Amino acid sequence: MAGQLAVGPVQMLVVGFGPDARFDGSILAELQRLTEAGTVRVVDIVLVRRSGDAVEILEADEFGIADLEIDGKAAAALIGALADAEAGGADPAGGEAAGADDEVWYVADAIPDGAAAAVVLLEHVWAIPLRDATRAASGEL
């Protein structure tokens, strides 16, 4: 497939954390190990925390993931954490839809007070050869 980018299947993984969660770096270390092994590629990651009505959104560069090559704001955009001013979007913490008829889900709406969620966009690099073999056999994933 000349001219096409070899991109594997992409999955949005949402990991919930209660108020007593220990952010000791072990999850990031495992993501780093899986990346180095060529199993996955972390496309993007954000952490969303709720305290009462306040919602804090931390992007990858704000919590020190220098070792993972993150593409940017993809996860934040997918979960509605980036308001689309041109389309009349609202503040994501407010939970308002971008348009009157649009159905928009904000991850912050599902997070209880005092809890957090990490939203990780993973490319399954391991699946690229499987996808290619499936396509060569006229199959579809």
JOVEN-V117472 format. One record per residue. N is the residue number from 1. RES is the residue in one letter. PHI is phi in whole degrees, 0 to 359 (none if undefined). OMEGA is omega in degrees with one decimal (999 if undefined). D_LAST is the distance of its C-alpha to the last C-alpha in Angstrom with 2 decimals. Layout:
# JOVEN-V117472
n;res;phi;omega;d_last
N;RES;PHI;OMEGA;D_LAST
N;RES;PHI;OMEGA;D_LAST
This chain:
# JOVEN-V117472
n;res;phi;omega;d_last
1;M;none;-177.8;16.44
2;A;296;176.2;19.83
3;G;87;178.8;20.47
4;Q;262;178.0;17.02
5;L;282;178.3;16.83
6;A;278;179.5;14.71
7;V;241;178.6;13.22
8;G;277;177.0;10.79
9;P;301;-178.6;9.07
10;V;246;-178.6;12.19
11;Q;232;172.1;13.65
12;M;263;-178.8;17.05
13;L;252;178.3;19.15
14;V;248;-178.4;22.48
15;V;246;-179.0;25.21
16;G;270;178.9;28.42
17;F;227;176.2;31.87
18;G;280;-178.1;35.13
19;P;298;-177.8;38.53
20;D;264;-177.2;39.26
21;A;297;177.5;36.21
22;R;251;177.2;37.04
23;F;270;-174.2;35.38
24;D;260;178.4;36.44
25;G;91;-176.2;33.81
26;S;293;178.7;32.06
27;I;291;178.0;28.70
28;L;296;177.8;28.88
29;A;297;178.8;29.97
30;E;291;175.3;26.94
31;L;299;177.5;24.61
32;Q;297;179.4;26.71
33;R;298;179.4;26.42
34;L;295;177.3;22.62
35;T;292;-179.8;22.65
36;E;296;179.0;25.25
37;A;282;-179.7;23.38
38;G;78;-179.6;20.39
39;T;279;179.8;18.13
40;V;225;169.2;17.62
41;R;229;177.7;19.14
42;V;279;179.5;20.89
43;V;285;179.9;20.33
44;D;196;177.6;22.95
45;I;208;173.8;24.92
46;V;224;174.8;27.57
47;L;243;-179.5;29.96
48;V;243;-180.0;31.28
49;R;239;178.2;34.57
50;R;241;173.0;36.62
51;S;224;-174.4;40.38
52;G;64;177.7;41.90
53;D;272;-177.9;41.01
54;A;275;177.7;40.29
55;V;237;177.9;36.76
56;E;247;179.2;36.31
57;I;243;178.5;33.19
58;L;252;176.6;33.11
59;E;270;-172.1;30.78
60;A;309;-176.7;29.93
61;D;290;-179.3;33.01
62;E;273;176.6;35.24
63;F;232;165.4;34.68
64;G;69;175.0;34.82
65;I;254;-178.4;31.44
66;A;282;-175.5;32.72
67;D;285;178.7;30.95
68;L;268;179.4;27.40
69;E;276;-176.5;26.55
70;I;267;-178.5;25.53
71;D;284;178.4;24.54
72;G;141;-167.2;26.49
73;K;267;-176.4;26.38
74;A;296;-178.4;22.67
75;A;295;179.6;22.71
76;A;300;179.2;26.05
77;A;293;-178.3;24.95
78;L;293;-178.7;21.92
79;I;264;178.1;24.26
80;G;81;-178.5;27.01
81;A;277;175.8;29.28
82;L;248;178.9;30.06
83;A;287;179.8;32.16
84;D;265;-175.3;31.62
85;A;301;-178.5;35.28
86;E;296;-177.9;34.74
87;A;263;179.2;32.91
88;G;78;-178.4;35.51
89;G;291;-178.7;33.46
90;A;256;176.2;35.38
91;D;298;-177.3;35.86
92;P;298;179.5;32.82
93;A;291;179.0;35.21
94;G;281;176.9;36.70
95;G;73;179.4;33.52
96;E;273;-179.2;34.20
97;A;287;-178.7;31.50
98;A;293;179.0;31.27
99;G;217;-175.0;32.30
100;A;301;-176.4;33.99
101;D;259;-178.6;31.09
102;D;281;171.7;28.24
103;E;257;-178.6;26.59
104;V;238;178.0;26.48
105;W;251;176.4;25.98
106;Y;249;-178.2;28.01
107;V;301;-179.0;27.37
108;A;299;179.3;31.14
109;D;294;-176.6;31.71
110;A;264;-176.7;30.07
111;I;263;177.6;32.07
112;P;291;178.0;35.39
113;D;303;178.9;38.59
114;G;84;-177.8;38.99
115;A;253;-179.6;35.34
116;A;214;174.3;32.61
117;A;217;171.9;28.84
118;A;261;177.3;26.91
119;V;249;-175.8;23.80
120;V;243;173.3;21.65
121;L;262;-176.6;18.75
122;L;248;168.9;16.89
123;E;265;178.6;14.61
124;H;275;-177.8;12.96
125;V;298;-179.3;14.41
126;W;302;-174.1;14.01
127;A;274;-178.5;10.21
128;I;299;177.8;10.87
129;P;297;177.2;11.99
130;L;296;177.6;9.16
131;R;299;-179.7;6.74
132;D;297;178.5;9.77
133;A;295;178.6;10.41
134;T;295;178.3;7.25
135;R;295;179.5;8.17
136;A;296;178.4;11.70
137;A;267;-178.7;11.34
138;S;62;176.4;10.26
139;G;260;179.3;6.92
140;E;227;173.6;3.78
141;L;265;999;0.00
